[in-house]
Amino acid sequence: MTAVKLWTVAALLSAATGCAVAGSDDRAPGYLALGDSVAFGFSPLVDLKSHAVEGYPELLAARRGLDVTNLSCPGEATGGFVSPTGADNHCRENRQAYPLHVEYEGTQLQAAVEYLARSPETQLVTIDIGANDVFLLDHLCGRDLTCILANFVTTMSAYERNVDFILSKVRKVYDGPLVALTIYNPYPTDQTAQYALDRIDAAFADTIAAHGGLLADGMAAFAAASNGDPCKAGLLIAMPDGTCDVHPTPKGAQVLADAIDAASARAQ
């Protein structure tokens, strides 16, 4: 059961009995995971209407003994993260099509702030966001490099503004460990993708530093573990046609969890 659901049950029982719920203090410390399909653990080979999936947050929670509340949404871009009408890559449609790890109303940012406000004991917050901002630009341009370059400044400006807003809101209610996981490149030979992701990751790094957080280098971790081919290295989900999806396998999720642990260790 998620931390949100446990909190709700505890509150209802406490209100009904007029006393604290026995054993409620024995729960593991809280961990809030934010982000997109990578944090969600999305797999195109799984029927998400009937089967649960896990991503790097669940791996981190298990190894650290934390109670994870994973608010991530496949297709989430920074625009949709902060606004119910902001640009996203089908996150809102996905929320209607299958259950997320945690059900909540409104935006992911609103749910995150509400969770942190009522959970001051939270031990860790992680966030990965930005891949879908790049995908939205790619969809707009149909992978045309001239179009991408012409519109990239606008995409970057919106991304930087949204990420700063997200982290500012989080920091108003939470002053503990906050880790930003940068985006890996599933297509390391695609120079257009590398160009865009490098700049998104650099902006993410600058913004998390400005808000007193830590940077976990998902890009470098994936590159080191894949020897230039994350598909062949088993870090990406293999499709029936012999290609690989952009989403990580459990092995790939392990690499990302390790990157977050490494960033946390450097800060100690």
N, C-alpha and C positions, 0 to 999 in steps of 0.2 A: 504494500500500500504506500502511496506517495506521502511526502511530508504534508502537502496541502490537505489531502484527505484525512490523514491522521489528526492534523490540527483541527479540522472541522468536526470530526467525531468527538475529540476531546472536549471541544468547546460546548457541543450540544449536551454531552453527558454531564459536564460540570454544571451547566446551567440547570439541568434537570434535577441534580442531586444536591446542589449547593456546596459541593466540595470538589477538590482536585481529583482527577482520575488516577487511580492507583497505578503505579508503574510508569506514568507519563514522563517522569524525570529520567527514566532509563533509556530513552530513545537516543540513537546515535546523533552526533552533531550534524547540523544541516549543511547541505551543499546545493547551491543554485546553479544550474547549467542553462545558459542562454545561447541561442544561435539558430542555425539553419539545418539542412538535412544531414550534415556531417555530425553535428551534435546529436541529432535525432537517431542516427543509426540507420538511415533509409537504405532500403535495398529494393531494386526493381524486380527481384525474383521472389519477393515475399508478398502474400496477400495481407495488406496492412489492415484490412477490415476485420480479420480474424486472428492474426498472429502478431505478437509483440516483437519488437526489435530492440537492440541495445547499441549504443555508440560509445565513444570514449568516456563520456561522463559516468556511465555505469561501471566501466573498468576502474576509473579513478575512485569512485565511491567504494567499490569492493576492496581495493587495496588499502584505502585509508580509513576504512570503517566509518564512512559517512552515509547519511540518509539523503539521497539525491532527489531533488525536485527538478525535473528536466522540462523546461518550458519551450524548448526548441520547436521550430516549425519548418518542415521541408518547403523550400521556395522562398523563405523569408529574406527580404532585402532590407536595407536600412530604412527606406521610406515606409514600408509596411510595418516595420518594427515600432516606429514612433507614431504612426497615424493610421486610423482605420481606412483611410482613402489613399494612403501613400502607395507608391509603386512597389509591387512585389512580383515574384516569379511563380505565381499560383499558390502561395501559402494559404490565402483565404479559401480557395477552392479545395485545397487539400484538407483543411480543417473540416470542411463539410463532407468530404469523401470518406474519411477514416479517422479514428480517434488519435489524438496526440497522447503523449505520455501523461499529461495533466490537462484536464479540461478547464478553460478559463474564458471569461468574457473580455471583450476589448482587445487591445494590442498586447504584444509580448512585453513591451516596456511597462505598461500599466500593471500587468500581472506581476512582473518582477519587483516593482516598487512596493506593491501591496504585500507581497511575500516577505520582503526584507523588513518592511516596517513592523510586521507582526512577529518576525523571527530574528531578534537582535543577537541570538546566539549563533547565527550562521558562521561557519568556519571558512567557506570558500565560495567564490563566484567565478565562473569561467564564461567566456563569450567568444564565439567565432561568427563573424558576419562580414559580408563583402563579396563573396563569390557570385551571389545572385545579382548584385549591382552590375558586375561585369557581364554576366549572362544577359541581362536586360539590354545592355548596350550592344552586345553581340547579336541579339535577336533583332534589334532595331536596324542594325547595319547589314545583316546577312553575311557577317564575317568579312565585309569589305574593309580593308585596312584604311583607305582614305576616309571613309565615313567614320570609322572608329576614332581615328586621330582627330577629326574635325569636332567630334562630340565628347571627346574624353575629358577635356577640361571641365565641362559642365557636369559630367558624371562624378569626377573627383571632388568638385566643390560641394555637390550635394552629399556625397559620402562623408567627407570630412565634417560638414555641418551636422549631419545626422548622428555620426559616432560621438562627436563632442557632446551633443545633446543627451544621448543615451547614457554616457558615462557620468555626465554631470548629475543627472537624475538619480542614478544608482548611488553615487557618492553622497548625496544628500541624506540617504537613509542607511548607508553601510560604509564603514571605514576599515574593513578587514581585507584579507588577501583577495585581489582582483586580477585575474589572469586573462590576457587576450591571446588567442591562438591564431597565428597568421595562416593564410590560405596556401595550401600546397598546389602545385601544378600537375594535374593528371596527364597533361600532354607536354612534357618537358622539351620536345623538339619543336613545338609550336611557338615561334618567336613573338607572334602577336599576343598570344595568351600570356607568355612570360613577361612581356612589356607591361601589360595591364595589371597583372597580379603583383608584380614587383612594386608598382607604384601604389596600389591599394594597400599592400602590406606595409610599405614605408609610412603611409599616412596613419595606418592603424597603430604602428609602433610609436609614432610621435604623440598621438592622442592618448594612448594608454599611459605613456610616461608623464604627460601633463596632468594626469589624474591620479598619479601615485600608484599605478598598477604595474604588473609584471608582463613581460612579453615572452610567449612560448613560440619558438620559431618552427611552425609546422612545415613551412616550405623547405628549410634546411634539413629537418628531420626526415622528411619523405625522400629528399634527394639522396641523403646519405644511406638510407636503407634500401634504395631501389637500384642503385648503380645506373641511373639514367633511364630505367624502364620500370615504372611502378606496376605496370600490368604484368610483365614477366616475373617480377619479384613477388607477386601475390598480394600486393597492397591494395589493388583495386578489384572490384567484383567482376569475375569472368562471366561473360554472357554466352548464351548457346551458340551464337554465330562466330565465336572465337575472338571477338573484340572484348574490351573491358569498359565497364561503366565508369563514371567519374567518382563514384562513392567508394569509401574504403571497406575492405574486408575486416573481419575481426583482427587480423594481423596488422592491417593499416591503422585501425583504431588504437591498437596497442602502441604503435609508433607515436601517435598523437598524444596519447596519455603519458607516454614516457617524456615527450617534449614538455608537457606541463609540469611534470615532476621535476625535470631538470631545471626549469625556470624557477620553480619554488625553492629548490635546493640552493641555487646561486644567490637567492635573496636572504638566506639564513646566515 
